[in-house]
């Protein structure tokens, strides 16, 4: 489904409609910031290039800028209140270290090799990551939007979620995973995976569903009514204050502290 959406987006960039396309080269930036209700597709290439597709009126207003080392898309220096919802961007860059989406837009990141990548969504927008491989990845979600990752193969994964948004993962391979959830949002894993260390922290009513993820060592802390599900585990430490539950598989060594009606369950 995500690939279909990506192809549809690329087709829209190339479609010979009333829109025009502008090419920008020679950009220097360390971070990418996306504002408003725009669509952005990011891919990896040897050099930096930005394609902008939209009406001539929008292109004349330059709906992008580079400021303080950041490439800002969907925002104009001279037309700060302008809505560029009909504009589509395609960015090619050798590296990507920092990506932020603020607003209701959509960002698609095609297969990418990373060293240390920070991805943040604030608002109701969505970031879709198709395939990421590399070292350290941080996913930060605030608001009601979503971060979706089809396939991740990284060393360390950190997820921070506040609000009612969701983080949805497909396949996952990593050494260590840390998840912090505040609010009513959810973190879920659709496919299986195996890691060495897992730390999961829930404050509020949100749920962490990693039932397909097997781990050697897991620490789970819950304050509130949120639930956590994990796969097979060898060593498990659980601290619950409230009515939250922890569901696991396997026959682990367990260290637990439960204050309230919360419970641990072995889903054999």
Helices and strands as residue ranges (DSSP letters): H 2-14, E 20-25, E 31-35, E 39-44, E 49-54, H 56-60, E 64-67, E 70-73, E 88-93, E 98-102, E 106-109, E 112-123, E 126-129, E 132-143, E 146-163, E 166-173, E 176-183, E 186-189, E 193-204, E 207-210, E 213-224, E 228-242, E 245-249, E 253-259, E 263-266
